[in-house]
Amino acid sequence: MLKWLWEVKWGGSTLISLYISVLSGLILALQYNGQEAFYSTATIELIVPFGWFWRALHYYSSQAFFFLLVIHLAMILWQNDSTFTRSAWLRLTASVPVALLLLFTGYVLRGDATGEAAGTIAEHISLSIPVLGKPLNHLLFDISRSGLTRVYANHLIGLMVLGGICVWPHLRRYTARFRNHLIVTLLIITIAVALHAPMEPERFGLLHIAGPWFFLGLQELLRYIPPFWAGVAIPMTLLLPLLFLPKGKKRRICVWGMLLWLLVYGCISILSYQRVHSDNRGFTIQKPTETSAEQVTIPETMK
């Protein structure tokens, strides 16, 4: 098992997933209208020829890209590769939060219940940052004033350019070809054909709306602590040790600390997922009949 992990070309698979995500994203961009996000997404899904496939391909290839990027980074940390210069390491590890923002803005641009909830939370977190909050929100989101225009521009151009700056020297050194990663390519295409990309319209009776899967732990923390601490300070306790990873014995302490952080965050995410689904489980809408109007079932805990 360990030998297999060492031999897999995680970096190449990551790049192939990124290529598929970018190509399918460009196809979707030709049909997308940020002024009517949900309607535009539904139109792509239902009316545009093979729109459902391109949307699913973009969604699952983006998920695969981020997942493989994290594994690629974990393998570098595991191998204890200290050949990177400090500037190269800062640039490469900065690509992780940039990739996360790209994935996150993709959720927001869906314009569905999940996207609206994620965008609202992100804007509140940005505005909670002292001094830099308003300029940062104006740069990244500004949803309350300009809708999804700023988010769309960042997703399509700003974050892509920033991510390219972070990884360009690395891409020039390491290349990836589709013929060398046929399994990953075929797997992503198969999943896109078999599974539609999620899209969640607003549903009457929901107590809570769950954000993206990587946002669930943060969403749960926001129930107990202020936005700045939940959305900025706590994530920084993971990001800063990663960016400024020391060498020697301190490196091992930092790596174990990051693993512990991820474990705790995973447990909090599971609690958030269970809370959302348990709170919403009791709400069911029945079709109206001739003798009764639309009925809503209320959970026992609320009677």
C-alpha positions as CSV (number, residue, x, y, z in Angstrom):
1,M,0.0,0.0,0.0
2,L,2.7,2.5,1.0
3,K,4.7,1.6,-2.1
4,W,1.7,2.3,-4.3
5,L,1.2,5.7,-2.7
6,W,4.8,6.6,-3.4
7,E,4.7,5.5,-7.0
8,V,1.4,7.3,-8.0
9,K,2.1,10.6,-9.9
10,W,-0.2,12.7,-7.8
11,G,1.0,16.0,-9.2
12,G,0.3,14.8,-12.8
13,S,-3.2,13.6,-11.9
14,T,-3.8,17.0,-10.2
15,L,-2.8,18.9,-13.4
16,I,-5.0,16.6,-15.6
17,S,-8.0,17.3,-13.4
18,L,-7.2,21.0,-13.6
19,Y,-7.0,20.9,-17.4
20,I,-10.4,19.2,-17.6
21,S,-11.9,21.7,-15.1
22,V,-10.6,24.7,-17.0
23,L,-11.7,23.4,-20.5
24,S,-15.2,22.4,-19.3
25,G,-15.5,25.7,-17.3
26,L,-14.8,27.7,-20.5
27,I,-17.6,25.9,-22.3
28,L,-20.0,26.7,-19.4
29,A,-18.9,30.3,-19.3
30,L,-20.2,30.8,-22.9
31,Q,-23.7,30.0,-21.6
32,Y,-23.6,31.5,-18.1
33,N,-25.2,34.7,-17.0
34,G,-24.3,36.0,-13.6
35,Q,-27.2,38.4,-13.4
36,E,-29.6,35.5,-13.3
37,A,-27.4,32.8,-11.8
38,F,-29.9,30.1,-10.8
39,Y,-32.0,30.5,-14.0
40,S,-28.8,30.4,-16.1
41,T,-27.5,27.3,-14.3
42,A,-30.9,25.6,-14.8
43,T,-30.9,26.5,-18.4
44,I,-27.5,25.0,-19.0
45,E,-28.7,21.9,-17.2
46,L,-31.9,21.4,-19.1
47,I,-31.8,23.2,-22.4
48,V,-28.2,23.5,-23.7
49,P,-27.1,20.4,-25.6
50,F,-25.2,18.2,-23.3
51,G,-25.2,21.0,-20.8
52,W,-25.8,18.6,-17.9
53,F,-22.6,16.7,-18.9
54,W,-20.4,19.8,-19.2
55,R,-21.7,21.0,-15.9
56,A,-21.1,17.7,-14.2
57,L,-17.7,17.4,-15.8
58,H,-16.7,20.8,-14.5
59,Y,-18.0,20.1,-11.0
60,Y,-16.4,16.7,-10.5
61,S,-13.1,17.6,-12.2
62,S,-12.9,20.6,-9.9
63,Q,-13.6,18.4,-6.9
64,A,-10.9,16.0,-8.1
65,F,-8.4,18.7,-8.6
66,F,-8.7,20.0,-5.1
67,F,-8.7,16.5,-3.6
68,L,-5.7,15.5,-5.6
69,L,-3.9,18.8,-4.8
70,V,-4.3,18.1,-1.1
71,I,-3.0,14.6,-1.5
72,H,0.0,15.8,-3.6
73,L,0.8,18.3,-0.8
74,A,0.5,15.6,1.9
75,M,2.9,13.3,0.0
76,I,5.4,16.1,-0.2
77,L,5.1,16.7,3.5
78,W,5.3,12.9,4.1
79,Q,8.5,12.6,2.0
80,N,10.0,15.5,4.1
81,D,11.2,17.1,0.9
82,S,13.1,20.2,1.9
83,T,14.6,21.0,-1.5
84,F,12.2,23.9,-2.1
85,T,13.4,27.4,-1.4
86,R,11.4,29.6,1.0
87,S,10.0,31.7,-1.8
88,A,9.1,28.7,-3.9
89,W,7.4,27.0,-1.0
90,L,5.4,30.1,-0.2
91,R,4.3,30.4,-3.8
92,L,3.3,26.8,-4.2
93,T,1.5,26.4,-0.8
94,A,-0.4,29.7,-1.6
95,S,-2.0,27.8,-4.5
96,V,-4.0,25.7,-1.9
97,P,-6.1,28.6,-0.5
98,V,-6.4,30.0,-4.1
99,A,-7.8,26.6,-5.2
100,L,-10.1,26.5,-2.3
101,L,-11.5,30.0,-3.2
102,L,-11.9,28.8,-6.8
103,L,-13.9,25.8,-5.6
104,F,-15.9,28.0,-3.2
105,T,-16.8,30.7,-5.8
106,G,-18.0,27.9,-8.1
107,Y,-20.5,26.9,-5.4
108,V,-21.6,30.5,-5.0
109,L,-22.1,31.0,-8.8
110,R,-24.6,28.2,-8.9
111,G,-27.1,30.6,-7.4
112,D,-29.0,27.9,-5.6
113,A,-29.8,27.6,-1.9
114,T,-26.2,26.3,-1.1
115,G,-24.6,29.1,-3.2
116,E,-26.6,31.9,-1.6
117,A,-25.9,30.6,1.9
118,A,-22.2,30.3,1.2
119,G,-22.0,33.7,-0.4
120,T,-23.8,35.4,2.5
121,I,-21.6,33.7,5.1
122,A,-18.4,34.6,3.2
123,E,-19.4,38.2,2.9
124,H,-20.1,38.5,6.7
125,I,-16.8,36.9,7.5
126,S,-14.9,39.3,5.1
127,L,-16.6,42.3,6.7
128,S,-15.7,41.1,10.2
129,I,-11.9,41.6,9.5
130,P,-10.7,44.8,11.1
131,V,-9.5,47.6,8.8
132,L,-9.1,45.3,5.7
133,G,-12.6,43.8,5.8
134,K,-14.4,46.2,3.5
135,P,-11.7,46.4,0.8
136,L,-11.3,42.6,0.9
137,N,-15.0,42.1,0.6
138,H,-15.2,44.6,-2.3
139,L,-12.3,42.8,-4.0
140,L,-13.6,39.2,-3.6
141,F,-17.4,39.2,-3.1
142,D,-19.5,42.4,-2.8
143,I,-22.6,40.3,-3.3
144,S,-25.0,42.6,-1.4
145,R,-24.3,45.5,-3.8
146,S,-23.2,44.0,-7.1
147,G,-24.7,40.5,-7.0
148,L,-22.5,37.8,-8.4
149,T,-20.6,40.0,-10.9
150,R,-17.5,40.3,-8.7
151,V,-17.5,36.6,-7.8
152,Y,-17.9,35.6,-11.4
153,A,-15.0,37.9,-12.5
154,N,-12.7,36.5,-9.8
155,H,-13.7,32.9,-10.6
156,L,-13.1,33.3,-14.3
157,I,-10.1,35.6,-14.3
158,G,-8.8,37.0,-11.0
159,L,-8.3,33.7,-9.1
160,M,-7.2,31.9,-12.2
161,V,-4.4,34.4,-12.9
162,L,-3.4,34.4,-9.2
163,G,-3.3,30.6,-9.2
164,G,-1.3,30.6,-12.4
165,I,1.3,32.9,-10.9
166,C,1.6,30.6,-7.9
167,V,2.2,27.4,-9.9
168,W,3.7,28.6,-13.2
169,P,7.4,27.9,-12.4
170,H,6.3,24.5,-11.1
171,L,4.3,23.8,-14.3
172,R,7.2,24.7,-16.5
173,R,9.3,22.1,-14.7
174,Y,6.8,19.4,-14.5
175,T,4.4,18.5,-17.4
176,A,1.4,16.2,-17.6
177,R,-0.1,14.5,-20.6
178,F,-3.5,12.9,-20.9
179,R,-2.1,9.7,-22.3
180,N,-0.1,9.1,-19.1
181,H,-3.2,9.6,-16.9
182,L,-6.0,7.8,-18.8
183,I,-7.4,6.2,-15.6
184,V,-8.0,9.6,-13.9
185,T,-9.4,11.1,-17.1
186,L,-11.8,8.2,-17.8
187,L,-12.8,8.1,-14.1
188,I,-13.8,11.8,-14.1
189,I,-15.7,11.4,-17.4
190,T,-17.5,8.3,-16.2
191,I,-18.6,10.0,-12.9
192,A,-19.8,13.0,-14.9
193,V,-21.9,10.8,-17.1
194,A,-23.3,8.8,-14.2
195,L,-23.9,11.5,-11.7
196,H,-25.5,14.9,-12.3
197,A,-23.9,17.9,-10.6
198,P,-25.9,19.0,-7.5
199,M,-28.2,22.0,-7.7
200,E,-30.5,22.8,-4.8
201,P,-33.4,25.2,-5.3
202,E,-34.9,26.8,-2.2
203,R,-37.2,24.4,-0.4
204,F,-40.0,25.5,1.9
205,G,-39.7,24.4,5.5
206,L,-35.9,24.0,5.8
207,L,-34.5,25.1,9.1
208,H,-30.9,25.1,8.0
209,I,-29.1,25.1,4.6
210,A,-25.7,23.3,4.5
211,G,-22.9,25.1,2.7
212,P,-20.2,23.3,0.6
213,W,-18.7,20.2,2.2
214,F,-15.4,22.0,3.1
215,F,-17.4,24.8,4.7
216,L,-19.5,22.7,7.1
217,G,-17.0,22.9,10.0
218,L,-16.7,26.6,9.7
219,Q,-20.5,26.9,9.5
220,E,-20.8,25.0,12.7
221,L,-18.2,27.1,14.5
222,L,-20.2,30.2,13.5
223,R,-23.0,29.0,15.8
224,Y,-20.8,29.5,18.8
225,I,-18.1,32.1,18.1
226,P,-17.9,35.5,16.2
227,P,-17.3,35.4,12.5
228,F,-13.7,36.8,12.7
229,W,-12.6,34.0,15.0
230,A,-14.5,31.2,13.2
231,G,-13.8,32.3,9.7
232,V,-10.4,34.0,9.9
233,A,-8.4,33.3,13.0
234,I,-9.0,29.5,13.3
235,P,-8.3,28.8,9.6
236,M,-5.1,30.9,9.9
237,T,-3.9,28.5,12.6
238,L,-3.6,25.9,9.8
239,L,-2.6,28.1,6.9
240,L,0.3,30.0,8.6
241,P,2.2,26.9,9.7
242,L,1.8,25.5,6.2
243,L,3.1,28.6,4.5
244,F,6.0,29.1,6.9
245,L,6.8,25.5,7.5
246,P,10.1,25.3,9.5
247,K,12.8,22.7,9.1
248,G,14.2,20.2,11.5
249,K,12.3,19.0,14.6
250,K,9.9,22.0,14.4
251,R,8.8,20.8,11.0
252,R,7.5,17.5,12.5
253,I,5.6,19.3,15.2
254,C,4.0,21.6,12.7
255,V,2.9,18.6,10.5
256,W,1.4,16.8,13.5
257,G,-0.3,20.0,14.5
258,M,-1.9,20.4,11.1
259,L,-3.0,16.8,11.1
260,L,-4.7,17.3,14.5
261,W,-6.3,20.5,13.2
262,L,-7.8,18.6,10.2
263,L,-9.0,15.8,12.4
264,V,-10.8,18.1,14.7
265,Y,-12.3,20.1,11.8
266,G,-13.4,16.9,10.2
267,C,-15.3,15.9,13.4
268,I,-16.9,19.3,13.6
269,S,-17.9,19.0,9.9
270,I,-19.6,15.7,10.6
271,L,-21.5,17.2,13.5
272,S,-22.6,20.0,11.3
273,Y,-23.8,17.6,8.6
274,Q,-25.8,15.6,11.1
275,R,-27.3,18.7,12.6
276,V,-28.5,20.1,9.3
277,H,-30.0,16.8,8.2
278,S,-31.6,15.9,11.5
279,D,-33.2,19.4,11.8
280,N,-34.6,19.2,8.2
281,R,-35.7,15.6,8.3
282,G,-39.0,16.3,9.9
283,F,-40.1,18.7,7.3
284,T,-42.0,17.0,4.5
285,I,-44.4,18.6,2.1
286,Q,-47.4,16.6,1.0
287,K,-49.2,17.1,-2.3
288,P,-52.5,18.9,-1.9
289,T,-55.7,16.9,-2.2
290,E,-59.3,17.8,-2.9
291,T,-60.1,17.9,0.8
292,S,-56.9,19.3,2.3
293,A,-54.4,22.0,1.5
294,E,-50.7,21.6,1.5
295,Q,-49.6,20.1,4.7
296,V,-46.3,20.4,6.5
297,T,-45.1,17.8,9.1
298,I,-43.4,19.4,12.1
299,P,-40.7,17.6,14.0
300,E,-41.8,16.2,17.4
301,T,-39.2,18.4,19.2
302,M,-41.0,21.5,17.9
303,K,-44.6,20.5,18.9
